[in-house]
């Protein structure tokens, strides 16, 4: 998830950030797709707090060190998402959130992150195809899940279940992108393709300076 910039002074943290995002998304999406009887919701809780949350947030901080605004914003925001979701689930389990408010609250949280994801999806056109596909599939996941939660559907039911299936796809795409970054860092030539940017940067036009007239005229 690297922008064009000078050679980094640390290893590319994008592989770690994507892996943390992928695993936590996969665990939660299993619950959304199949429900509590197949994959209990709390199975993802610790990983949301420590891997998808803390580790991904750290990846975002390292992207600041790499002067990668896109990666820093994406990883830090979704690290915060998982930490926030873990806290919210903890409040639900502790009985601090009325049952009637759980689904609408999650729906509005997903609406807010879908708004963020929309402009990041657009700017990912400038990164590469693999990263773009992560944001495209995530956009579909968030939209389906907030619709399902507004409808009051639990995991494994209706639109929420479809959102879970798309979330599993999102996780697989993110894992592939992470694997590609790791593999390609070990070779002078790309091993796993990620594609180029679909929206290429416009060339910088430098102002021309008129030559001084001969003889100082």
Residue frames as qw, qx, qy, qz and C-alpha x, y, z in Angstrom:
[[0.000, 0.889, 0.458, 0.000, 0.00, 0.00, 0.00],
 [0.487, -0.421, 0.072, 0.762, 2.87, 2.31, -0.84],
 [0.341, 0.918, 0.117, -0.165, 2.74, 5.67, -2.55],
 [0.698, 0.498, -0.087, 0.507, 5.55, 6.88, -4.74],
 [0.360, -0.918, 0.148, -0.074, 8.16, 8.20, -2.34],
 [0.203, 0.703, -0.667, 0.142, 11.81, 7.98, -1.44],
 [0.647, 0.055, -0.755, 0.090, 13.26, 4.67, -0.28],
 [0.652, -0.687, -0.112, -0.302, 11.90, 3.83, 3.19],
 [0.068, 0.614, -0.678, 0.397, 14.22, 3.67, 6.19],
 [0.499, -0.153, 0.757, -0.393, 12.19, 0.82, 7.73],
 [0.131, 0.139, 0.944, 0.270, 10.53, -2.32, 6.36],
 [0.345, -0.225, -0.396, -0.821, 7.20, -1.80, 4.60],
 [0.247, 0.019, 0.759, -0.602, 4.55, -2.08, 7.34],
 [0.607, 0.137, -0.200, -0.756, 1.72, -2.54, 4.82],
 [0.551, 0.065, -0.820, -0.141, 2.11, -6.33, 4.77],
 [0.170, -0.127, -0.809, 0.548, 1.58, -6.49, 8.54],
 [0.320, 0.183, 0.244, -0.897, -1.29, -4.00, 8.51],
 [0.622, 0.135, -0.448, -0.628, -3.12, -5.89, 5.76],
 [0.464, -0.002, -0.883, 0.076, -2.57, -9.24, 7.48],
 [0.005, 0.158, 0.681, -0.715, -3.99, -7.90, 10.76],
 [0.476, 0.208, -0.006, -0.855, -6.96, -6.41, 8.93],
 [0.572, 0.128, -0.686, -0.431, -7.54, -9.64, 6.97],
 [0.315, -0.061, -0.915, 0.243, -7.53, -12.04, 9.91],
 [0.139, 0.244, 0.583, -0.762, -9.87, -9.97, 12.08],
 [0.508, 0.247, -0.200, -0.800, -12.21, -9.29, 9.17],
 [0.487, 0.079, -0.833, -0.252, -12.28, -13.01, 8.39],
 [0.154, -0.153, -0.873, 0.436, -13.24, -13.98, 11.96],
 [0.289, 0.323, 0.369, -0.822, -16.02, -11.40, 12.23],
 [0.495, 0.259, -0.428, -0.710, -17.30, -12.18, 8.74],
 [0.293, -0.036, -0.955, -0.041, -17.68, -15.85, 9.64],
 [0.064, 0.352, 0.721, -0.593, -20.09, -14.77, 12.37],
 [0.364, 0.409, -0.006, -0.837, -21.94, -12.43, 10.02],
 [0.439, 0.227, -0.691, -0.528, -22.22, -15.13, 7.37],
 [0.516, -0.076, -0.850, -0.076, -23.09, -18.16, 9.50],
 [0.580, -0.642, -0.145, -0.480, -24.31, -16.80, 12.84],
 [0.348, -0.652, 0.553, -0.385, -23.44, -17.51, 16.47],
 [0.938, -0.130, 0.262, -0.188, -24.17, -21.23, 16.31],
 [0.881, 0.382, -0.059, 0.274, -21.34, -21.80, 13.84],
 [0.538, 0.280, -0.236, 0.760, -18.87, -19.06, 14.82],
 [0.363, -0.767, -0.441, 0.293, -19.50, -17.32, 18.18],
 [0.189, 0.939, 0.044, 0.284, -19.08, -13.55, 18.00],
 [0.449, -0.850, 0.274, 0.021, -16.61, -13.38, 20.89],
 [0.900, 0.026, 0.226, 0.371, -14.15, -15.59, 18.97],
 [0.513, 0.627, 0.082, 0.580, -12.92, -12.44, 17.25],
 [0.323, -0.935, -0.137, -0.056, -12.82, -10.26, 20.38],
 [0.642, -0.599, 0.222, 0.424, -9.18, -10.64, 21.47],
 [0.597, 0.155, 0.441, 0.652, -7.93, -10.45, 17.91],
 [0.126, 0.859, 0.332, 0.369, -9.93, -7.28, 17.30],
 [0.403, -0.911, 0.022, 0.089, -8.27, -5.66, 20.30],
 [0.578, -0.598, 0.409, 0.376, -4.69, -6.82, 19.77],
 [0.547, 0.033, 0.621, 0.560, -4.16, -7.82, 16.11],
 [0.246, 0.672, 0.528, 0.457, -6.71, -5.98, 13.99],
 [0.208, -0.957, -0.197, -0.039, -6.69, -3.08, 16.45],
 [0.464, -0.797, 0.240, 0.301, -3.32, -2.52, 18.12],
 [0.634, -0.135, 0.535, 0.541, -1.04, -4.12, 15.52],
 [0.406, 0.638, 0.482, 0.442, -2.81, -2.43, 12.61],
 [0.132, -0.987, -0.092, 0.017, -2.65, 0.92, 14.42],
 [0.550, -0.604, 0.374, 0.438, 1.09, 0.44, 14.87],
 [0.586, 0.253, 0.556, 0.533, 1.40, -0.31, 11.15],
 [0.172, 0.899, 0.328, 0.235, -0.33, 3.01, 10.52],
 [0.351, -0.898, 0.143, 0.224, 2.16, 4.82, 12.74],
 [0.619, -0.276, 0.518, 0.522, 5.06, 3.21, 10.88],
 [0.473, 0.594, 0.498, 0.418, 3.53, 4.37, 7.60],
 [0.063, -0.996, -0.050, 0.043, 3.85, 7.93, 8.91],
 [0.530, -0.602, 0.441, 0.403, 7.56, 7.18, 9.31],
 [0.560, 0.146, 0.649, 0.494, 7.55, 6.03, 5.69],
 [0.116, 0.368, -0.116, -0.915, 5.90, 9.32, 4.64],
 [0.111, -0.224, -0.854, -0.457, 2.98, 7.31, 3.22],
 [0.338, -0.029, 0.241, -0.909, -0.11, 9.40, 3.91],
 [0.713, -0.025, -0.422, -0.560, -2.50, 6.91, 2.32],
 [0.662, -0.036, -0.736, 0.136, -1.23, 3.88, 4.22],
 [0.139, 0.040, -0.599, 0.787, -0.97, 5.79, 7.50],
 [0.467, -0.048, 0.077, -0.880, -4.55, 7.02, 7.22],
 [0.757, -0.025, -0.507, -0.412, -5.98, 3.65, 6.19],
 [0.619, -0.026, -0.736, 0.274, -4.22, 1.47, 8.77],
 [0.051, 0.053, -0.532, 0.844, -4.60, 3.92, 11.66],
 [0.537, -0.079, -0.032, -0.839, -8.31, 4.40, 10.96],
 [0.820, -0.073, -0.468, -0.321, -9.14, 0.72, 10.65],
 [0.449, 0.059, -0.732, 0.509, -6.95, -0.09, 13.64],
 [0.197, -0.052, 0.388, -0.899, -9.10, 2.39, 15.55],
 [0.683, -0.068, -0.331, -0.648, -12.20, 0.76, 14.08],
 [0.726, -0.071, -0.683, 0.024, -11.32, -2.64, 15.50],
 [0.242, 0.019, -0.634, 0.734, -10.33, -1.22, 18.88],
 [0.378, -0.059, 0.133, -0.914, -13.59, 0.73, 19.03],
 [0.743, -0.074, -0.466, -0.474, -15.63, -2.29, 17.98],
 [0.563, -0.023, -0.762, 0.320, -13.94, -4.42, 20.64],
 [0.018, -0.006, 0.503, -0.864, -14.84, -1.85, 23.31],
 [0.562, -0.045, -0.126, -0.816, -18.43, -1.68, 22.02],
 [0.739, -0.066, -0.644, -0.189, -18.82, -5.47, 22.09],
 [0.367, -0.002, -0.721, 0.588, -17.40, -5.46, 25.61],
 [0.265, -0.022, 0.286, -0.921, -20.05, -2.93, 26.66],
 [0.700, -0.050, -0.388, -0.597, -22.75, -5.06, 25.06],
 [0.656, -0.042, -0.742, 0.131, -21.57, -8.20, 26.88],
 [0.199, -0.024, -0.610, 0.766, -21.42, -6.24, 30.15],
 [0.065, -0.661, -0.746, 0.038, -25.06, -5.25, 29.67],
 [0.161, -0.484, -0.125, 0.851, -24.31, -1.53, 29.31],
 [0.219, 0.153, -0.445, -0.855, -26.03, -1.27, 25.90],
 [0.664, 0.211, 0.466, -0.545, -29.75, -2.10, 25.67],
 [0.536, 0.097, 0.793, 0.271, -30.44, -4.95, 23.27],
 [0.433, 0.779, 0.452, -0.044, -32.70, -2.74, 21.16],
 [0.074, 0.948, -0.180, -0.251, -29.82, -0.32, 20.53],
 [0.623, -0.364, 0.581, 0.376, -27.13, -2.79, 19.47],
 [0.595, 0.383, 0.588, 0.391, -28.05, -3.30, 15.80],
 [0.230, 0.942, 0.205, 0.133, -28.84, 0.40, 15.06],
 [0.351, -0.852, 0.300, 0.246, -25.59, 1.46, 16.76],
 [0.624, -0.170, 0.621, 0.443, -23.53, -0.97, 14.68],
 [0.502, 0.659, 0.493, 0.265, -25.38, 0.18, 11.56],
 [0.064, 0.998, 0.014, 0.004, -24.48, 3.85, 12.13],
 [0.506, -0.629, 0.481, 0.343, -20.87, 2.93, 12.92],
 [0.626, 0.134, 0.645, 0.417, -20.71, 1.11, 9.58],
 [0.338, 0.876, 0.316, 0.133, -22.31, 4.05, 7.77],
 [0.187, -0.939, 0.218, 0.187, -19.60, 6.34, 9.15],
 [0.518, -0.423, 0.636, 0.385, -16.80, 3.99, 8.10],
 [0.602, 0.476, 0.582, 0.270, -18.39, 3.46, 4.69],
 [0.192, 0.979, 0.064, -0.029, -18.16, 7.21, 4.13],
 [0.329, -0.757, 0.504, 0.255, -14.47, 7.12, 5.03],
 [0.649, -0.054, 0.706, 0.279, -13.93, 4.02, 2.93],
 [0.567, 0.737, 0.368, 0.021, -15.55, 5.65, -0.12],
 [0.218, 0.947, -0.229, -0.056, -12.94, 8.36, -0.54],
 [0.429, -0.555, 0.693, 0.167, -10.11, 5.98, 0.35],
 [0.728, 0.279, 0.617, 0.110, -11.44, 3.61, -2.33],
 [0.476, 0.875, 0.093, 0.006, -11.31, 6.43, -4.88],
 [0.022, -0.882, 0.469, 0.050, -7.74, 7.37, -3.95],
 [0.702, -0.271, 0.649, 0.111, -6.69, 3.71, -3.99],
 [0.751, 0.632, 0.187, 0.035, -6.98, 3.98, -7.77],
 [0.240, 0.889, -0.372, 0.118, -3.61, 5.72, -7.50],
 [0.522, -0.561, 0.638, -0.070, -2.00, 2.83, -5.58],
 [0.095, 0.238, -0.905, -0.340, -2.47, -0.54, -7.33],
 [0.607, -0.144, -0.541, -0.564, -5.18, -2.99, -8.37],
 [0.526, -0.183, -0.796, 0.237, -4.78, -5.26, -5.35],
 [0.094, -0.193, -0.490, 0.845, -5.26, -2.43, -2.85],
 [0.395, -0.007, -0.221, -0.892, -8.19, -1.10, -4.90],
 [0.607, -0.178, -0.710, -0.310, -9.89, -4.51, -4.69],
 [0.325, -0.204, -0.732, 0.563, -9.46, -4.51, -0.91],
 [0.123, 0.207, 0.268, -0.933, -11.34, -1.21, -0.67],
 [0.484, -0.016, -0.474, -0.736, -13.97, -2.19, -3.25],
 [0.564, -0.226, -0.792, -0.058, -14.86, -5.42, -1.47],
 [0.240, -0.239, -0.615, 0.713, -14.75, -3.68, 1.91],
 [0.264, 0.046, -0.043, -0.963, -17.10, -0.98, 0.62],
 [0.597, -0.148, -0.600, -0.512, -19.61, -3.64, -0.44],
 [0.486, -0.207, -0.787, 0.319, -19.23, -5.40, 2.91],
 [0.069, -0.170, -0.437, 0.881, -19.89, -2.26, 4.94],
 [0.412, -0.009, -0.224, -0.883, -22.92, -1.27, 2.86],
 [0.622, -0.173, -0.708, -0.287, -24.49, -4.72, 3.09],
 [0.436, -0.218, -0.732, 0.476, -23.84, -4.94, 6.82],
 [0.082, 0.120, 0.324, -0.935, -25.28, -1.55, 7.70],
 [0.548, -0.084, -0.397, -0.731, -28.40, -2.38, 5.65],
 [0.622, -0.173, -0.764, -0.013, -28.69, -5.71, 7.44],
 [0.292, -0.189, -0.628, 0.696, -28.25, -4.13, 10.86],
 [0.277, 0.013, 0.037, -0.960, -30.78, -1.38, 10.12],
 [0.666, -0.111, -0.511, -0.533, -33.19, -4.21, 9.25],
 [0.629, -0.466, 0.439, -0.440, -32.40, -5.85, 12.59],
 [0.940, 0.186, -0.269, -0.096, -31.00, -9.01, 11.00],
 [0.654, -0.617, 0.432, 0.066, -28.61, -11.12, 13.05],
 [0.011, -0.545, 0.776, 0.317, -25.57, -12.95, 11.72],
 [0.210, 0.030, 0.966, 0.151, -26.44, -15.72, 9.27],
 [0.309, 0.641, 0.663, -0.231, -29.69, -14.04, 8.22],
 [0.374, 0.868, 0.324, -0.048, -30.60, -12.20, 5.01],
 [0.382, 0.877, -0.138, 0.256, -28.52, -9.18, 3.98],
 [0.420, -0.774, 0.466, -0.085, -26.23, -9.54, 6.99],
 [0.860, -0.091, 0.480, 0.149, -25.31, -13.05, 5.84],
 [0.682, 0.657, 0.144, 0.288, -24.52, -11.75, 2.34],
 [0.003, -0.935, 0.284, -0.213, -22.38, -9.05, 3.91],
 [0.694, -0.526, 0.491, 0.025, -20.56, -11.78, 5.81],
 [0.863, 0.252, 0.356, 0.256, -19.79, -13.68, 2.62],
 [0.435, 0.832, -0.027, 0.345, -18.45, -10.52, 0.96],
 [0.355, -0.854, 0.355, -0.135, -16.45, -9.83, 4.12],
 [0.853, -0.212, 0.435, 0.196, -14.79, -13.23, 3.79],
 [0.697, 0.574, 0.203, 0.378, -13.87, -12.28, 0.22],
 [0.015, 0.955, -0.164, 0.247, -12.50, -8.96, 1.50],
 [0.642, -0.637, 0.424, 0.037, -10.28, -10.82, 3.96],
 [0.865, 0.112, 0.387, 0.300, -8.96, -13.14, 1.25],
 [0.481, 0.790, 0.068, 0.373, -8.10, -10.20, -1.02],
 [0.231, -0.909, 0.289, -0.190, -6.33, -8.43, 1.86],
 [0.802, -0.385, 0.434, 0.143, -4.39, -11.59, 2.71],
 [0.791, 0.417, 0.257, 0.367, -3.30, -11.95, -0.92],
 [0.230, 0.907, -0.077, 0.344, -2.13, -8.33, -1.02],
 [0.515, -0.765, 0.379, -0.071, -0.21, -8.82, 2.22],
 [0.878, -0.093, 0.411, 0.228, 1.38, -12.02, 0.89],
 [0.641, 0.668, 0.138, 0.352, 2.36, -10.23, -2.32],
 [0.044, -0.940, 0.243, -0.236, 4.11, -7.46, -0.41],
 [0.690, -0.549, 0.469, 0.041, 6.06, -10.00, 1.66],
 [0.862, 0.180, 0.392, 0.266, 6.98, -12.16, -1.34],
 [0.511, 0.785, 0.085, 0.340, 7.95, -9.24, -3.55],
 [0.247, -0.917, 0.296, -0.101, 10.16, -7.78, -0.82],
 [0.758, -0.385, 0.503, 0.156, 12.28, -10.94, -1.00],
 [0.697, 0.257, 0.504, 0.440, 13.07, -10.66, -4.70],
 [0.145, -0.339, 0.244, 0.897, 14.40, -8.10, -7.15],
 [0.260, -0.096, -0.615, -0.738, 11.52, -9.05, -9.45],
 [0.618, -0.139, 0.226, -0.740, 7.82, -9.24, -8.50],
 [0.048, -0.043, 0.998, -0.022, 6.70, -12.74, -7.50],
 [0.128, 0.576, 0.795, -0.138, 2.99, -12.10, -6.94],
 [0.133, 0.384, 0.335, 0.850, 1.32, -9.47, -9.16],
 [0.043, -0.546, -0.564, 0.618, -0.56, -6.56, -7.60],
 [0.315, 0.752, 0.479, 0.324, -1.15, -4.51, -10.74],
 [0.322, 0.104, -0.049, 0.940, -0.35, -0.89, -11.30],
 [0.142, 0.440, 0.401, -0.791, -2.34, 2.23, -10.46],
 [0.336, 0.573, 0.702, 0.256, -5.45, 2.70, -12.61],
 [0.058, 0.981, 0.168, 0.076, -5.40, 6.45, -12.03],
 [0.739, 0.058, -0.062, 0.669, -1.89, 7.50, -12.84],
 [0.265, -0.718, -0.143, 0.627, -0.37, 10.71, -11.61],
 [0.463, 0.868, 0.142, 0.112, -0.42, 13.62, -14.01],
 [0.690, 0.164, -0.092, 0.699, 3.06, 14.83, -14.99],
 [0.282, -0.769, -0.208, 0.535, 4.23, 17.89, -13.11],
 [0.474, 0.745, 0.194, 0.427, 4.46, 20.90, -15.37],
 [0.530, -0.439, -0.100, 0.718, 7.45, 23.02, -14.51],
 [0.211, 0.936, 0.140, -0.246, 7.24, 26.73, -15.33],
 [0.729, 0.345, 0.142, 0.573, 9.52, 27.78, -18.14],
 [0.290, -0.774, -0.016, 0.563, 11.85, 30.70, -17.60],
 [0.571, 0.808, 0.094, 0.108, 12.33, 32.96, -20.57],
 [0.741, -0.025, 0.013, 0.671, 15.94, 33.50, -21.56],
 [0.150, -0.797, -0.067, 0.581, 17.34, 36.97, -20.97],
 [0.591, 0.804, 0.059, 0.031, 17.82, 39.01, -24.16],
 [0.779, 0.101, 0.009, 0.618, 21.34, 39.10, -25.51],
 [0.298, 0.424, -0.030, 0.855, 23.28, 42.18, -24.58],
 [0.153, -0.308, -0.613, 0.712, 21.11, 42.75, -21.49],
 [0.218, -0.145, -0.286, -0.922, 18.37, 44.40, -23.56]]
